[in-house]
């Protein structure tokens, strides 16, 4: 499917989703966590934004500018520079990266779909989003359903641009929580999630959902208090379901897809597990409590951090392509993420008056083991590298 067709499909799938807001509460009748059920939720396509949405869409649309081409296979990252600018860095030449796009205010992308497509969203109201073509800066607007009494949140947009994953819940109680998949055929509830008490920020929080680069699988990692749920979907079918029972529950956390296969890696009960649809969950690393796992674009290297007893972290690297074991590359480092095939970005750590804290951002070259200072202060999203958190 080419991009023009795929974008047309994105618009079509949202427009075709049936029903009306007044009838949408009927969706709460679906209770089975295993059997997909259609809903009456309605999506709105805002091809000509107006009304109460006009101000939000105008602010978002005015904040993006791009220059120069972006290759379809270029390694890219949404980053914040020392200067405070938020940019899309293009690493087609890792030694000479360039800022291909700049983002201001509400235009900062929530995540990347690929090197040429990002998702932006309004921060003030209405659950308005857009798939943005880069570097052309064309917007394809849509709004998640939000009928009276319900809230909704975006999880992910398929790389094929033919499916949107999102959550709905009762706005008053936080219950009646459902995972939706919307395609051109309509909207389906594909899972029911346990009641949630809410969640404040925590070091062990990561992405709530992500598709594989092929778009064939989607994981949803629900992380409210008190217990996590991890579900993997192939189309609307659940092919992995780690749902908390009563009593003690070993949380699935820090999930990340391989960028080159349909393999999901996550930690649970003190180990790291590898899941594939053919083999199911298999123990991958024993006794590893990893944080912020990240794969290089080729899938040949895997890096992650591990907490130490003094509150700092160490970073380990695995040469996956050659079946290597974890190697400690640097101590007192945290928040690793691959920017491209050779460069791993992270922060140094140190003990301060108030305890552990971050010091300086660095880039580690996996080809020669060298470190260099980085002009990147924060990473928001990467592609085709994968990360549990960025």
C-alpha positions as a Markdown table, in Angstrom:
| # | Residue | x | y | z |
|---|---|---|---|---|
| 1 | Unk | 0.0 | 0.0 | 0.0 |
| 2 | Unk | 1.5 | 3.4 | -1.0 |
| 3 | Unk | 1.4 | 6.4 | 1.3 |
| 4 | Unk | -1.3 | 8.2 | -0.6 |
| 5 | Unk | -3.5 | 5.2 | -0.5 |
| 6 | Unk | -2.7 | 4.6 | 3.2 |
| 7 | Unk | -3.6 | 8.1 | 4.1 |
| 8 | Unk | -6.8 | 7.9 | 2.2 |
| 9 | Unk | -7.5 | 4.7 | 4.2 |
| 10 | Unk | -6.8 | 6.5 | 7.4 |
| 11 | Unk | -9.4 | 9.2 | 6.6 |
| 12 | Unk | -11.8 | 6.5 | 5.4 |
| 13 | Unk | -11.6 | 4.4 | 8.5 |
| 14 | Unk | -12.4 | 7.3 | 10.7 |
| 15 | Unk | -15.2 | 8.6 | 8.5 |
| 16 | Unk | -16.8 | 5.2 | 8.2 |
| 17 | Unk | -16.9 | 4.4 | 12.0 |
| 18 | Unk | -20.6 | 4.4 | 12.6 |
| 19 | Unk | -23.1 | 5.7 | 15.1 |
| 20 | Unk | -23.7 | 9.0 | 16.9 |
| 21 | Unk | -22.4 | 10.5 | 20.1 |
| 22 | Unk | -25.8 | 10.3 | 21.8 |
| 23 | Unk | -25.9 | 6.5 | 21.3 |
| 24 | Unk | -22.2 | 5.8 | 22.0 |
| 25 | Unk | -22.7 | 4.8 | 25.6 |
| 26 | Unk | -24.1 | 1.6 | 24.2 |
| 27 | Unk | -20.5 | 0.5 | 23.7 |
| 28 | Unk | -20.3 | -0.2 | 27.5 |
| 29 | Unk | -22.5 | -3.2 | 27.0 |
| 30 | Unk | -19.5 | -5.2 | 25.7 |
| 31 | Unk | -18.0 | -7.1 | 28.6 |
| 32 | Unk | -15.9 | -9.9 | 27.1 |
| 33 | Unk | -12.2 | -9.4 | 27.2 |
| 34 | Unk | -11.6 | -11.9 | 24.4 |
| 35 | Unk | -14.4 | -11.4 | 21.8 |
| 36 | Unk | -14.2 | -8.2 | 19.7 |
| 37 | Unk | -17.5 | -6.3 | 19.6 |
| 38 | Unk | -18.6 | -3.4 | 17.5 |
| 39 | Unk | -19.4 | 0.0 | 19.0 |
| 40 | Unk | -21.3 | 3.1 | 18.3 |
| 41 | Unk | -18.5 | 5.5 | 19.0 |
| 42 | Unk | -18.1 | 8.2 | 16.3 |
| 43 | Unk | -14.9 | 9.6 | 14.9 |
| 44 | Unk | -14.7 | 13.0 | 13.4 |
| 45 | Unk | -12.5 | 13.9 | 10.4 |
| 46 | Unk | -11.6 | 17.6 | 10.5 |
| 47 | Unk | -10.5 | 18.1 | 7.0 |
| 48 | Unk | -11.5 | 21.8 | 7.3 |
| 49 | Unk | -11.1 | 22.4 | 11.1 |
| 50 | Unk | -13.6 | 24.9 | 12.5 |
| 51 | Unk | -15.9 | 25.7 | 15.4 |
| 52 | Unk | -14.5 | 25.1 | 18.9 |
| 53 | Unk | -11.5 | 23.2 | 17.4 |
| 54 | Unk | -10.3 | 26.0 | 15.2 |
| 55 | Unk | -8.0 | 27.7 | 17.7 |
| 56 | Unk | -6.3 | 24.4 | 18.7 |
| 57 | Unk | -5.7 | 23.2 | 15.2 |
| 58 | Unk | -4.4 | 26.7 | 14.2 |
| 59 | Unk | -1.9 | 26.7 | 17.0 |
| 60 | Unk | -0.6 | 23.2 | 16.1 |
| 61 | Unk | -0.5 | 23.8 | 12.4 |
| 62 | Unk | 1.5 | 27.1 | 12.8 |
| 63 | Unk | 4.3 | 25.5 | 14.8 |
| 64 | Unk | 6.0 | 23.1 | 12.3 |
| 65 | Unk | 8.5 | 24.0 | 9.7 |
| 66 | Unk | 10.8 | 21.7 | 7.7 |
| 67 | Unk | 13.6 | 22.1 | 5.2 |
| 68 | Unk | 15.3 | 19.6 | 2.9 |
| 69 | Unk | 14.3 | 16.0 | 2.1 |
| 70 | Unk | 13.8 | 13.2 | 4.6 |
| 71 | Unk | 14.6 | 9.7 | 3.3 |
| 72 | Unk | 12.0 | 7.0 | 3.8 |
| 73 | Unk | 14.6 | 4.8 | 5.7 |
| 74 | Unk | 16.5 | 7.6 | 7.5 |
| 75 | Unk | 17.0 | 7.2 | 11.2 |
| 76 | Unk | 15.3 | 10.1 | 12.9 |
| 77 | Unk | 14.5 | 11.3 | 16.4 |
| 78 | Unk | 12.4 | 14.0 | 18.0 |
| 79 | Unk | 14.7 | 15.8 | 20.4 |
| 80 | Unk | 15.2 | 18.9 | 22.5 |
| 81 | Unk | 18.5 | 20.6 | 22.0 |
| 82 | Unk | 20.6 | 22.6 | 24.5 |
| 83 | Unk | 19.1 | 25.7 | 22.9 |
| 84 | Unk | 15.6 | 24.6 | 23.9 |
| 85 | Unk | 14.5 | 24.0 | 20.3 |
| 86 | Unk | 12.5 | 20.9 | 19.6 |
| 87 | Unk | 13.5 | 19.4 | 16.3 |
| 88 | Unk | 13.4 | 16.3 | 14.1 |
| 89 | Unk | 17.1 | 15.2 | 13.8 |
| 90 | Unk | 17.8 | 13.2 | 10.6 |
| 91 | Unk | 20.7 | 10.8 | 11.1 |
| 92 | Unk | 21.1 | 9.6 | 7.5 |
| 93 | Unk | 24.7 | 10.6 | 8.1 |
| 94 | Unk | 25.3 | 9.9 | 11.8 |
| 95 | Unk | 28.5 | 11.9 | 11.8 |
| 96 | Unk | 26.7 | 14.9 | 10.4 |
| 97 | Unk | 23.0 | 14.9 | 11.6 |
| 98 | Unk | 20.8 | 17.8 | 10.7 |
| 99 | Unk | 17.7 | 19.3 | 12.1 |
| 100 | Unk | 15.1 | 18.6 | 9.3 |
| 101 | Unk | 12.1 | 20.0 | 11.1 |
| 102 | Unk | 11.4 | 22.4 | 14.0 |
| 103 | Unk | 8.4 | 22.2 | 16.3 |
| 104 | Unk | 7.0 | 24.9 | 18.6 |
| 105 | Unk | 4.3 | 24.8 | 21.4 |
| 106 | Unk | 1.6 | 22.3 | 20.8 |
| 107 | Unk | 3.1 | 21.1 | 17.5 |
| 108 | Unk | 5.6 | 18.9 | 19.3 |
| 109 | Unk | 4.8 | 15.3 | 18.2 |
| 110 | Unk | 3.5 | 12.8 | 20.6 |
| 111 | Unk | 5.2 | 10.0 | 18.7 |
| 112 | Unk | 6.7 | 9.0 | 15.3 |
| 113 | Unk | 5.0 | 6.6 | 12.9 |
| 114 | Unk | 8.0 | 6.5 | 10.6 |
| 115 | Unk | 10.6 | 9.0 | 9.3 |
| 116 | Unk | 8.0 | 10.9 | 7.3 |
| 117 | Unk | 5.0 | 10.7 | 9.6 |
| 118 | Unk | 4.4 | 12.0 | 13.1 |
| 119 | Unk | 1.4 | 12.3 | 15.3 |
| 120 | Unk | 0.6 | 15.6 | 17.0 |
| 121 | Unk | -2.3 | 16.4 | 19.4 |
| 122 | Unk | -4.0 | 19.3 | 21.1 |
| 123 | Unk | -3.2 | 19.8 | 24.8 |
| 124 | Unk | -6.1 | 21.9 | 25.8 |
| 125 | Unk | -9.3 | 20.1 | 24.8 |
| 126 | Unk | -11.2 | 17.9 | 22.5 |
| 127 | Unk | -8.8 | 15.0 | 21.9 |
| 128 | Unk | -7.8 | 16.5 | 18.5 |
| 129 | Unk | -4.9 | 14.8 | 16.7 |
| 130 | Unk | -3.3 | 14.9 | 13.3 |
| 131 | Unk | -1.0 | 12.6 | 11.3 |
| 132 | Unk | 1.5 | 15.0 | 9.8 |
| 133 | Unk | 3.4 | 14.3 | 6.5 |
| 134 | Unk | 7.0 | 15.4 | 6.8 |
| 135 | Unk | 8.7 | 17.3 | 5.4 |
| 136 | Unk | 5.7 | 18.6 | 3.4 |
| 137 | Unk | 3.9 | 19.6 | 6.7 |
| 138 | Unk | 0.4 | 18.3 | 5.5 |
| 139 | Unk | -2.1 | 17.6 | 8.3 |
| 140 | Unk | -4.7 | 14.8 | 8.4 |
| 141 | Unk | -6.9 | 15.8 | 11.3 |
| 142 | Unk | -9.0 | 13.5 | 13.5 |
| 143 | Unk | -10.7 | 13.6 | 16.8 |
| 144 | Unk | -11.2 | 10.7 | 19.2 |
| 145 | Unk | -14.8 | 10.1 | 20.4 |
| 146 | Unk | -15.7 | 11.7 | 23.7 |
| 147 | Unk | -19.4 | 11.3 | 24.3 |
| 148 | Unk | -21.0 | 12.5 | 27.6 |
| 149 | Unk | -19.7 | 10.5 | 30.5 |
| 150 | Unk | -16.7 | 9.0 | 28.7 |
| 151 | Unk | -13.1 | 9.9 | 28.2 |
| 152 | Unk | -10.7 | 8.6 | 25.5 |
| 153 | Unk | -7.0 | 8.5 | 24.9 |
| 154 | Unk | -4.9 | 7.7 | 21.9 |
| 155 | Unk | -2.5 | 4.7 | 22.0 |
| 156 | Unk | -1.0 | 4.4 | 18.5 |
| 157 | Unk | -1.6 | 4.7 | 14.8 |
| 158 | Unk | -0.7 | 1.7 | 12.6 |
| 159 | Unk | 2.4 | 2.1 | 10.4 |
| 160 | Unk | 0.1 | 1.2 | 7.5 |
| 161 | Unk | -2.1 | 4.2 | 8.5 |
| 162 | Unk | -5.1 | 1.9 | 8.3 |
| 163 | Unk | -5.9 | 1.5 | 12.0 |
| 164 | Unk | -6.0 | 3.5 | 15.2 |
| 165 | Unk | -5.7 | 2.0 | 18.7 |
| 166 | Unk | -7.3 | 4.0 | 21.6 |
| 167 | Unk | -8.7 | 3.6 | 25.1 |
| 168 | Unk | -12.1 | 4.7 | 26.5 |
| 169 | Unk | -13.3 | 4.8 | 30.1 |
| 170 | Unk | -16.0 | 6.1 | 32.3 |
| 171 | Unk | -15.0 | 9.7 | 33.1 |
| 172 | Unk | -16.6 | 9.6 | 36.5 |
| 173 | Unk | -15.5 | 6.3 | 38.0 |
| 174 | Unk | -12.5 | 5.5 | 35.8 |
| 175 | Unk | -14.0 | 2.1 | 35.2 |
| 176 | Unk | -15.6 | 0.5 | 32.1 |
| 177 | Unk | -12.1 | 0.7 | 30.5 |
| 178 | Unk | -11.8 | -0.7 | 27.0 |
| 179 | Unk | -9.3 | -1.0 | 24.2 |
| 180 | Unk | -10.6 | 0.0 | 20.8 |
| 181 | Unk | -9.3 | -0.7 | 17.3 |
| 182 | Unk | -10.8 | 1.4 | 14.5 |
| 183 | Unk | -10.3 | 0.5 | 10.9 |
| 184 | Unk | -12.2 | 1.4 | 7.7 |
| 185 | Unk | -14.6 | -1.5 | 8.7 |
| 186 | Unk | -15.6 | 0.3 | 11.8 |
| 187 | Unk | -14.8 | 0.4 | 15.5 |
| 188 | Unk | -14.3 | -2.7 | 17.7 |
| 189 | Unk | -13.7 | -3.2 | 21.4 |
| 190 | Unk | -11.0 | -5.8 | 21.5 |
| 191 | Unk | -10.2 | -5.9 | 25.3 |
| 192 | Unk | -11.7 | -4.9 | 28.6 |
| 193 | Unk | -9.2 | -3.6 | 31.2 |
| 194 | Unk | -9.4 | -3.9 | 35.0 |
| 195 | Unk | -10.6 | -0.9 | 36.9 |
| 196 | Unk | -7.9 | 1.7 | 37.5 |
| 197 | Unk | -7.2 | 4.0 | 40.5 |
| 198 | Unk | -5.0 | 6.3 | 38.4 |
| 199 | Unk | -1.3 | 6.7 | 38.3 |
| 200 | Unk | 1.3 | 9.5 | 39.0 |
| 201 | Unk | 4.6 | 9.6 | 37.4 |
| 202 | Unk | 7.1 | 6.8 | 38.2 |
| 203 | Unk | 10.4 | 5.6 | 36.9 |
| 204 | Unk | 8.9 | 2.2 | 35.8 |
| 205 | Unk | 6.3 | 3.8 | 33.5 |
| 206 | Unk | 6.8 | 3.3 | 29.8 |
| 207 | Unk | 4.9 | 3.5 | 26.5 |
| 208 | Unk | 1.2 | 2.5 | 26.8 |
| 209 | Unk | 1.2 | 0.9 | 23.3 |
| 210 | Unk | 3.1 | 0.4 | 20.1 |
| 211 | Unk | 2.8 | -1.4 | 16.8 |
| 212 | Unk | 5.6 | -3.4 | 15.2 |
| 213 | Unk | 7.1 | -1.7 | 12.2 |
| 214 | Unk | 5.2 | -4.1 | 10.0 |
| 215 | Unk | 1.9 | -3.1 | 11.7 |
| 216 | Unk | 1.1 | -6.8 | 12.1 |
| 217 | Unk | 1.1 | -6.7 | 15.9 |
| 218 | Unk | 0.2 | -4.2 | 18.6 |
| 219 | Unk | 0.9 | -4.3 | 22.3 |
| 220 | Unk | -1.0 | -2.4 | 24.9 |
| 221 | Unk | 0.7 | -2.0 | 28.3 |
| 222 | Unk | -1.9 | -0.7 | 30.8 |
| 223 | Unk | -0.1 | 0.8 | 33.8 |
| 224 | Unk | -2.5 | 2.2 | 36.4 |
| 225 | Unk | -2.4 | 1.5 | 40.1 |
| 226 | Unk | -2.3 | -1.1 | 41.5 |
| 227 | Unk | -1.5 | -3.7 | 38.7 |
| 228 | Unk | -0.3 | -3.7 | 35.1 |
| 229 | Unk | -1.9 | -5.6 | 32.2 |
| 230 | Unk | 0.0 | -6.5 | 29.0 |
| 231 | Unk | -2.0 | -7.6 | 25.9 |
| 232 | Unk | -0.6 | -8.3 | 22.4 |
| 233 | Unk | -3.0 | -8.2 | 19.4 |
| 234 | Unk | -2.8 | -9.5 | 15.9 |
| 235 | Unk | -5.6 | -7.7 | 14.1 |
| 236 | Unk | -8.4 | -7.8 | 16.6 |
| 237 | Unk | -7.3 | -11.1 | 18.2 |
| 238 | Unk | -5.5 | -11.3 | 21.5 |
| 239 | Unk | -2.4 | -13.5 | 21.1 |
| 240 | Unk | -0.9 | -12.7 | 24.5 |
| 241 | Unk | -2.8 | -11.7 | 27.6 |
| 242 | Unk | -1.0 | -11.0 | 30.9 |
| 243 | Unk | -4.0 | -9.9 | 33.0 |
| 244 | Unk | -3.6 | -9.6 | 36.8 |
| 245 | Unk | -5.4 | -12.2 | 38.9 |
| 246 | Unk | -6.4 | -11.6 | 42.5 |
| 247 | Unk | -3.6 | -11.4 | 45.0 |
| 248 | Unk | 0.1 | -10.8 | 44.3 |
| 249 | Unk | 0.9 | -10.0 | 40.7 |
| 250 | Unk | 4.3 | -9.8 | 39.0 |
| 251 | Unk | 4.0 | -6.7 | 36.9 |
| 252 | Unk | 4.9 | -6.9 | 33.2 |
| 253 | Unk | 6.8 | -3.7 | 32.5 |
| 254 | Unk | 9.2 | -1.9 | 30.1 |
| 255 | Unk | 8.0 | -3.6 | 26.9 |
| 256 | Unk | 9.8 | -3.0 | 23.6 |
| 257 | Unk | 9.4 | -4.4 | 20.1 |
| 258 | Unk | 12.3 | -5.7 | 18.0 |
| 259 | Unk | 12.5 | -3.3 | 15.0 |
| 260 | Unk | 13.1 | -6.2 | 12.5 |
| 261 | Unk | 10.8 | -8.9 | 13.7 |
| 262 | Unk | 7.5 | -9.6 | 15.5 |
| 263 | Unk | 9.3 | -10.2 | 18.8 |
| 264 | Unk | 8.3 | -8.4 | 22.0 |
| 265 | Unk | 10.6 | -8.1 | 25.0 |
| 266 | Unk | 9.4 | -7.2 | 28.5 |
| 267 | Unk | 10.4 | -7.7 | 32.1 |
| 268 | Unk | 8.3 | -9.6 | 34.6 |
| 269 | Unk | 9.1 | -11.2 | 38.0 |
| 270 | Unk | 12.8 | -10.3 | 37.9 |
| 271 | Unk | 13.5 | -11.7 | 34.4 |
| 272 | Unk | 13.3 | -10.4 | 30.8 |
| 273 | Unk | 11.0 | -12.4 | 28.5 |
| 274 | Unk | 10.9 | -12.6 | 24.8 |
| 275 | Unk | 7.5 | -13.3 | 23.2 |
| 276 | Unk | 6.7 | -14.4 | 19.7 |
| 277 | Unk | 3.4 | -15.7 | 18.4 |
| 278 | Unk | 5.0 | -19.0 | 17.4 |
| 279 | Unk | 6.9 | -19.8 | 20.6 |
| 280 | Unk | 5.0 | -17.8 | 23.2 |
| 281 | Unk | 6.8 | -16.2 | 26.2 |
| 282 | Unk | 10.4 | -17.5 | 26.6 |
| 283 | Unk | 12.8 | -16.4 | 29.3 |
| 284 | Unk | 15.5 | -14.2 | 27.6 |
| 285 | Unk | 17.6 | -12.8 | 30.5 |
| 286 | Unk | 17.5 | -14.2 | 34.0 |
| 287 | Unk | 17.6 | -11.9 | 37.0 |
| 288 | Unk | 17.7 | -8.7 | 34.9 |
| 289 | Unk | 15.6 | -5.8 | 36.2 |
| 290 | Unk | 15.9 | -3.7 | 33.1 |
| 291 | Unk | 14.8 | -0.1 | 32.5 |
| 292 | Unk | 14.5 | 1.8 | 29.2 |
| 293 | Unk | 15.4 | -1.0 | 26.8 |
| 294 | Unk | 16.2 | 0.1 | 23.3 |
| 295 | Unk | 17.1 | -1.6 | 20.0 |
| 296 | Unk | 19.3 | -0.2 | 17.3 |
| 297 | Unk | 17.5 | 0.2 | 13.9 |
| 298 | Unk | 18.8 | -3.1 | 12.5 |
| 299 | Unk | 17.9 | -5.0 | 15.7 |
| 300 | Unk | 21.6 | -6.0 | 16.0 |
| 301 | Unk | 22.1 | -4.4 | 19.4 |
| 302 | Unk | 20.1 | -4.1 | 22.5 |
| 303 | Unk | 20.9 | -1.6 | 25.4 |
| 304 | Unk | 19.2 | -1.1 | 28.7 |
| 305 | Unk | 19.9 | 0.3 | 32.2 |
| 306 | Unk | 19.9 | -1.5 | 35.5 |
| 307 | Unk | 19.4 | 0.2 | 38.9 |
| 308 | Unk | 22.2 | -0.1 | 41.5 |
| 309 | Unk | 22.0 | -0.2 | 45.3 |
| 310 | Unk | 23.2 | 3.4 | 45.5 |
| 311 | Unk | 20.3 | 4.7 | 43.4 |
| 312 | Unk | 22.4 | 5.2 | 40.2 |
| 313 | Unk | 22.2 | 3.0 | 37.1 |
| 314 | Unk | 24.6 | 1.0 | 34.8 |
| 315 | Unk | 24.1 | 0.6 | 31.1 |
| 316 | Unk | 24.5 | -2.8 | 29.4 |
| 317 | Unk | 24.8 | -3.7 | 25.7 |
| 318 | Unk | 24.0 | -7.0 | 24.0 |
| 319 | Unk | 25.3 | -7.8 | 20.5 |
| 320 | Unk | 22.1 | -9.6 | 19.5 |
| 321 | Unk | 23.3 | -10.3 | 15.9 |
| 322 | Unk | 26.1 | -12.5 | 17.2 |
| 323 | Unk | 24.4 | -14.0 | 20.2 |
| 324 | Unk | 26.4 | -12.0 | 22.7 |
| 325 | Unk | 25.8 | -11.8 | 26.4 |
| 326 | Unk | 25.1 | -8.5 | 28.3 |
| 327 | Unk | 28.2 | -6.4 | 28.6 |
| 328 | Unk | 28.6 | -3.5 | 31.0 |
| 329 | Unk | 29.6 | -0.5 | 28.9 |
| 330 | Unk | 29.3 | 2.4 | 31.3 |
| 331 | Unk | 28.5 | 3.0 | 35.0 |
| 332 | Unk | 26.5 | 5.9 | 36.5 |
| 333 | Unk | 24.5 | 6.3 | 33.2 |
| 334 | Unk | 20.8 | 6.2 | 32.5 |
| 335 | Unk | 18.0 | 6.7 | 30.0 |
| 336 | Unk | 19.7 | 5.0 | 27.0 |
| 337 | Unk | 18.1 | 5.2 | 23.6 |
| 338 | Unk | 19.5 | 4.4 | 20.2 |
| 339 | Unk | 19.5 | 7.4 | 17.8 |
| 340 | Unk | 20.8 | 5.4 | 14.9 |
| 341 | Unk | 22.7 | 2.3 | 14.1 |
| 342 | Unk | 25.9 | 3.3 | 15.9 |
| 343 | Unk | 25.0 | 6.0 | 18.4 |
| 344 | Unk | 23.5 | 5.4 | 21.8 |
| 345 | Unk | 22.4 | 8.5 | 23.7 |
| 346 | Unk | 22.1 | 8.7 | 27.5 |
| 347 | Unk | 22.7 | 10.9 | 30.6 |
| 348 | Unk | 25.4 | 10.6 | 33.2 |
| 349 | Unk | 24.4 | 10.4 | 36.8 |
| 350 | Unk | 25.9 | 11.4 | 40.1 |
| 351 | Unk | 25.1 | 11.7 | 43.8 |
| 352 | Unk | 23.9 | 15.2 | 44.8 |
| 353 | Unk | 22.9 | 16.8 | 48.0 |
| 354 | Unk | 19.3 | 15.5 | 47.5 |
| 355 | Unk | 20.4 | 12.1 | 46.2 |
| 356 | Unk | 21.0 | 10.7 | 42.7 |
| 357 | Unk | 20.6 | 13.2 | 39.8 |
| 358 | Unk | 21.4 | 13.7 | 36.1 |
| 359 | Unk | 24.6 | 15.5 | 35.0 |
| 360 | Unk | 25.4 | 15.6 | 31.3 |
| 361 | Unk | 24.0 | 14.0 | 28.0 |
| 362 | Unk | 26.5 | 11.9 | 26.1 |
| 363 | Unk | 26.6 | 9.8 | 22.9 |
| 364 | Unk | 28.3 | 6.4 | 23.0 |
| 365 | Unk | 29.6 | 5.0 | 19.7 |
| 366 | Unk | 29.1 | 1.2 | 19.7 |
| 367 | Unk | 31.7 | 0.8 | 17.0 |
| 368 | Unk | 34.7 | 2.0 | 19.1 |
| 369 | Unk | 33.4 | 2.5 | 22.6 |
| 370 | Unk | 34.0 | 6.2 | 22.7 |
| 371 | Unk | 31.8 | 8.8 | 24.4 |
| 372 | Unk | 31.3 | 12.4 | 23.3 |
| 373 | Unk | 29.2 | 15.3 | 24.6 |
| 374 | Unk | 25.7 | 15.7 | 23.0 |
| 375 | Unk | 23.8 | 18.8 | 22.1 |
| 376 | Unk | 20.6 | 16.7 | 22.7 |
| 377 | Unk | 19.1 | 17.3 | 26.2 |
| 378 | Unk | 16.0 | 15.1 | 25.8 |
| 379 | Unk | 14.7 | 12.5 | 23.4 |
| 380 | Unk | 11.0 | 12.2 | 22.8 |
| 381 | Unk | 10.7 | 9.6 | 20.0 |
| 382 | Unk | 13.0 | 7.6 | 17.7 |
| 383 | Unk | 12.6 | 5.6 | 14.4 |
| 384 | Unk | 13.4 | 3.0 | 13.2 |
| 385 | Unk | 15.2 | 2.3 | 16.5 |
| 386 | Unk | 12.8 | 1.2 | 19.1 |
| 387 | Unk | 12.5 | 2.0 | 22.8 |
| 388 | Unk | 10.2 | 1.2 | 25.7 |
| 389 | Unk | 9.9 | 4.8 | 26.5 |
| 390 | Unk | 10.9 | 7.0 | 23.6 |
